[in-house]
Amino acid sequence: MTARHVALRHLLVTEAVGAAPGALVRLDPDKAKHLRKVLRMEWDERVNVLDGAGRLLEGTLEKAGDLAAVRVGALLEQSAARPSELELVVALPKNATMDWVVEKAVECGATRVTPVVSSRSVVKPPGGDETKYVRRWQAIMDEAIEQSERLWRPLVSAPAPWPEYLRSTRLPGPASFVFLSELRSAKRSEQELLTECWKKLHGARSSGIRLMIGPEGGFSDAEREELVASGFQSVSLGNSVLRVETAVVAALTLARIVVSVS
């Protein structure tokens, strides 16, 4: 059960969690409309079904009265255990950048995305709008799951104010948190900085990695001090100045390699 049918479209159907072969799983109306009207999928078209909880199954798109459904088939692949925790915490950048960040975070292996509102965040959602943002980001992430064929569904949290987020991170035990510092060090080579980054990620991998990346303007001095006081360790990807979206891809890729091969 390791070969994937790459020629077939992959659909994330969270309603299929626990469904047995032969079960008819009705689709969310919005998803069904997207499949039929936008993707032009036909009735009885074969698909691969991702349930978001570790399974890949055969499936067929069927009409169920006025609704659309997927007939679940044989199990193709199963991952019994969730992947090691690799959480991306990102200080909110511009809307378009954040959309790109959540998409690439999924493709690069993040298991959760947690937005925070720092002092230099470009976007600061007004109270009451959090649900709207979460729905949008989760929809983007779900499309990325289908594209990257991930068996486990990552989640995104509502934007958290900086003080509230820091209070939630004051946990006992060894540090498993790192934050990407944008400060440049003229006295240290890139080799030294990257080696140190690797070692700190390596030390955090056993309890999961929580990786924080700042906004376009970087962290303030006070925020850096607060992060260290909350158990975060400062790391660097070298002396180059990176955009937020570039830093996300680079840092998550490095962290994923550390978790996978160490």
QUIMOMO-V751211 format. One record per residue. RES is the residue in one small letter. SS is DSSP state (h for helix, s for strand, l for the rest). OMEGA is omega in degrees with one decimal (none if undefined). NEAR is the number of other C-alpha atoms within 10 Angstrom. Layout:
RES:SS:OMEGA:NEAR / RES:SS:OMEGA:NEAR
This chain:
m:l:-179.4:10 / t:l:-178.8:8 / a:l:179.7:7 / r:l:177.7:14 / h:l:-171.5:12 / v:l:-177.9:10 / a:l:-178.5:8 / l:l:176.7:14 / r:l:175.6:15 / h:s:179.1:24 / l:s:172.3:24 / l:s:-179.7:24 / v:l:-176.1:22 / t:h:177.3:16 / e:h:-178.7:15 / a:h:178.3:23 / v:l:179.0:14 / g:l:-178.4:11 / a:l:179.4:15 / a:l:175.6:14 / p:l:-177.7:14 / g:l:-179.0:12 / a:l:176.3:15 / l:s:-175.3:20 / v:s:-178.8:21 / r:s:-176.8:19 / l:l:172.3:19 / d:l:-176.8:14 / p:h:179.6:13 / d:h:178.9:8 / k:h:179.0:14 / a:h:178.6:20 / k:h:179.4:16 / h:h:-179.3:12 / l:h:-174.5:16 / r:h:-172.5:14 / k:h:-176.0:11 / v:h:-178.2:9 / l:l:176.6:10 / r:l:178.4:10 / m:l:-176.4:17 / e:l:173.0:14 / w:l:-178.5:14 / d:l:175.6:13 / e:l:-179.8:13 / r:s:-180.0:19 / v:s:167.5:23 / n:s:-174.2:27 / v:s:171.5:29 / l:s:-179.9:29 / d:l:178.3:22 / g:l:-179.2:23 / a:s:172.0:21 / g:l:-176.9:18 / r:s:170.4:20 / l:s:-174.2:28 / l:s:169.0:24 / e:s:178.4:22 / g:s:177.6:28 / t:s:177.9:19 / l:s:-177.5:24 / e:s:174.0:19 / k:s:-180.0:16 / a:s:-174.3:13 / g:l:177.0:7 / d:l:-175.8:7 / l:s:174.7:13 / a:s:-178.9:21 / a:s:175.3:23 / v:s:173.8:30 / r:s:-176.3:23 / v:s:179.2:22 / g:s:-173.8:21 / a:s:176.2:13 / l:s:179.4:16 / l:s:-176.7:16 / e:s:178.9:17 / q:s:174.1:16 / s:l:-173.3:12 / a:l:-175.6:10 / a:l:174.1:9 / r:l:175.5:12 / p:l:177.9:16 / s:l:-177.5:17 / e:l:175.2:18 / l:s:-174.6:24 / e:s:173.2:23 / l:s:172.8:27 / v:s:-173.8:23 / v:s:173.7:25 / a:s:-168.3:29 / l:l:171.8:28 / p:l:176.7:25 / k:l:-175.2:15 / n:h:-177.6:12 / a:h:178.5:8 / t:h:-179.7:13 / m:h:176.4:19 / d:h:179.9:18 / w:h:-178.7:15 / v:h:-177.1:26 / v:h:177.2:30 / e:h:-176.9:20 / k:h:176.9:21 / a:h:177.3:24 / v:h:-177.7:26 / e:h:-178.6:20 / c:l:170.5:20 / g:l:178.8:23 / a:l:177.4:26 / t:l:176.8:21 / r:s:173.7:20 / v:s:-179.0:27 / t:s:177.3:21 / p:s:174.2:25 / v:s:179.6:27 / v:s:179.4:23 / s:l:-176.4:24 / s:l:-178.3:18 / r:l:176.8:17 / s:l:-179.9:19 / v:l:-179.7:16 / v:l:177.2:15 / k:l:-174.5:18 / p:l:175.5:16 / p:l:179.7:7 / g:l:-179.5:7 / g:l:-179.1:7 / d:l:-174.1:11 / e:h:-177.5:14 / t:h:179.4:13 / k:h:179.9:11 / y:h:-178.4:17 / v:h:178.9:17 / r:h:-179.5:14 / r:h:-177.5:12 / w:h:-179.8:22 / q:h:177.5:20 / a:h:177.4:14 / i:h:179.3:18 / m:h:-179.2:26 / d:h:175.4:22 / e:h:178.1:16 / a:h:176.1:20 / i:h:179.6:23 / e:h:-179.2:21 / q:h:-175.9:16 / s:h:176.0:15 / e:l:177.9:22 / r:l:-176.7:23 / l:l:-179.3:22 / w:s:-176.1:22 / r:l:172.3:24 / p:l:-179.8:22 / l:s:177.0:18 / v:s:-179.3:21 / s:l:172.5:18 / a:l:178.6:18 / p:l:-178.9:22 / a:s:173.4:19 / p:s:-175.4:16 / w:h:-178.2:16 / p:h:-179.3:13 / e:h:179.7:11 / y:h:-178.8:17 / l:h:178.3:17 / r:h:-177.1:10 / s:h:-176.9:9 / t:h:-177.3:13 / r:l:-175.2:13 / l:l:177.7:10 / p:l:175.6:8 / g:l:-177.4:8 / p:l:-179.3:10 / a:l:174.1:18 / s:l:-176.5:20 / f:s:173.6:25 / v:s:173.0:24 / f:s:-176.1:23 / l:s:-179.4:21 / s:l:178.0:18 / e:l:178.9:22 / l:l:-179.3:15 / r:l:179.8:13 / s:l:-178.6:12 / a:l:-175.9:8 / k:l:-176.6:6 / r:l:-179.6:11 / s:l:176.8:12 / e:h:178.2:16 / q:h:179.0:11 / e:h:-177.9:12 / l:h:-178.8:16 / l:h:176.4:17 / t:h:177.5:15 / e:h:178.2:16 / c:h:179.5:23 / w:h:-176.8:19 / k:h:-179.6:13 / k:h:175.9:21 / l:h:178.9:25 / h:h:180.0:18 / g:h:-177.0:18 / a:h:-166.7:21 / r:h:-173.8:22 / s:h:179.9:12 / s:h:-179.0:15 / g:l:-177.2:18 / i:s:172.2:27 / r:s:-172.7:25 / l:s:-178.7:26 / m:s:177.7:25 / i:s:-174.6:24 / g:l:-179.5:26 / p:l:-178.0:22 / e:l:-178.5:18 / g:l:-179.6:14 / g:l:176.2:20 / f:l:171.4:23 / s:l:178.3:13 / d:h:-179.4:8 / a:h:-179.4:9 / e:h:176.9:17 / r:h:179.1:17 / e:h:179.8:12 / e:h:178.3:15 / l:h:179.2:20 / v:h:179.4:14 / a:h:-180.0:12 / s:l:176.2:18 / g:l:178.0:19 / f:s:173.8:22 / q:s:180.0:22 / s:s:174.6:19 / v:s:-179.5:23 / s:l:175.4:24 / l:l:178.5:23 / g:l:-174.1:21 / n:l:176.6:16 / s:l:176.3:11 / v:l:-175.5:12 / l:l:169.0:14 / r:l:-179.6:12 / v:h:-175.6:22 / e:h:177.1:20 / t:h:179.2:12 / a:h:179.6:19 / v:h:-178.2:25 / v:h:-178.0:17 / a:h:-176.0:13 / a:h:179.8:22 / l:h:178.9:23 / t:h:178.4:17 / l:h:-179.6:18 / a:h:179.7:25 / r:h:177.9:20 / i:h:-179.9:15 / v:h:-178.3:18 / v:h:-172.7:21 / s:h:-170.4:11 / v:h:-176.0:7 / s:l:none:9
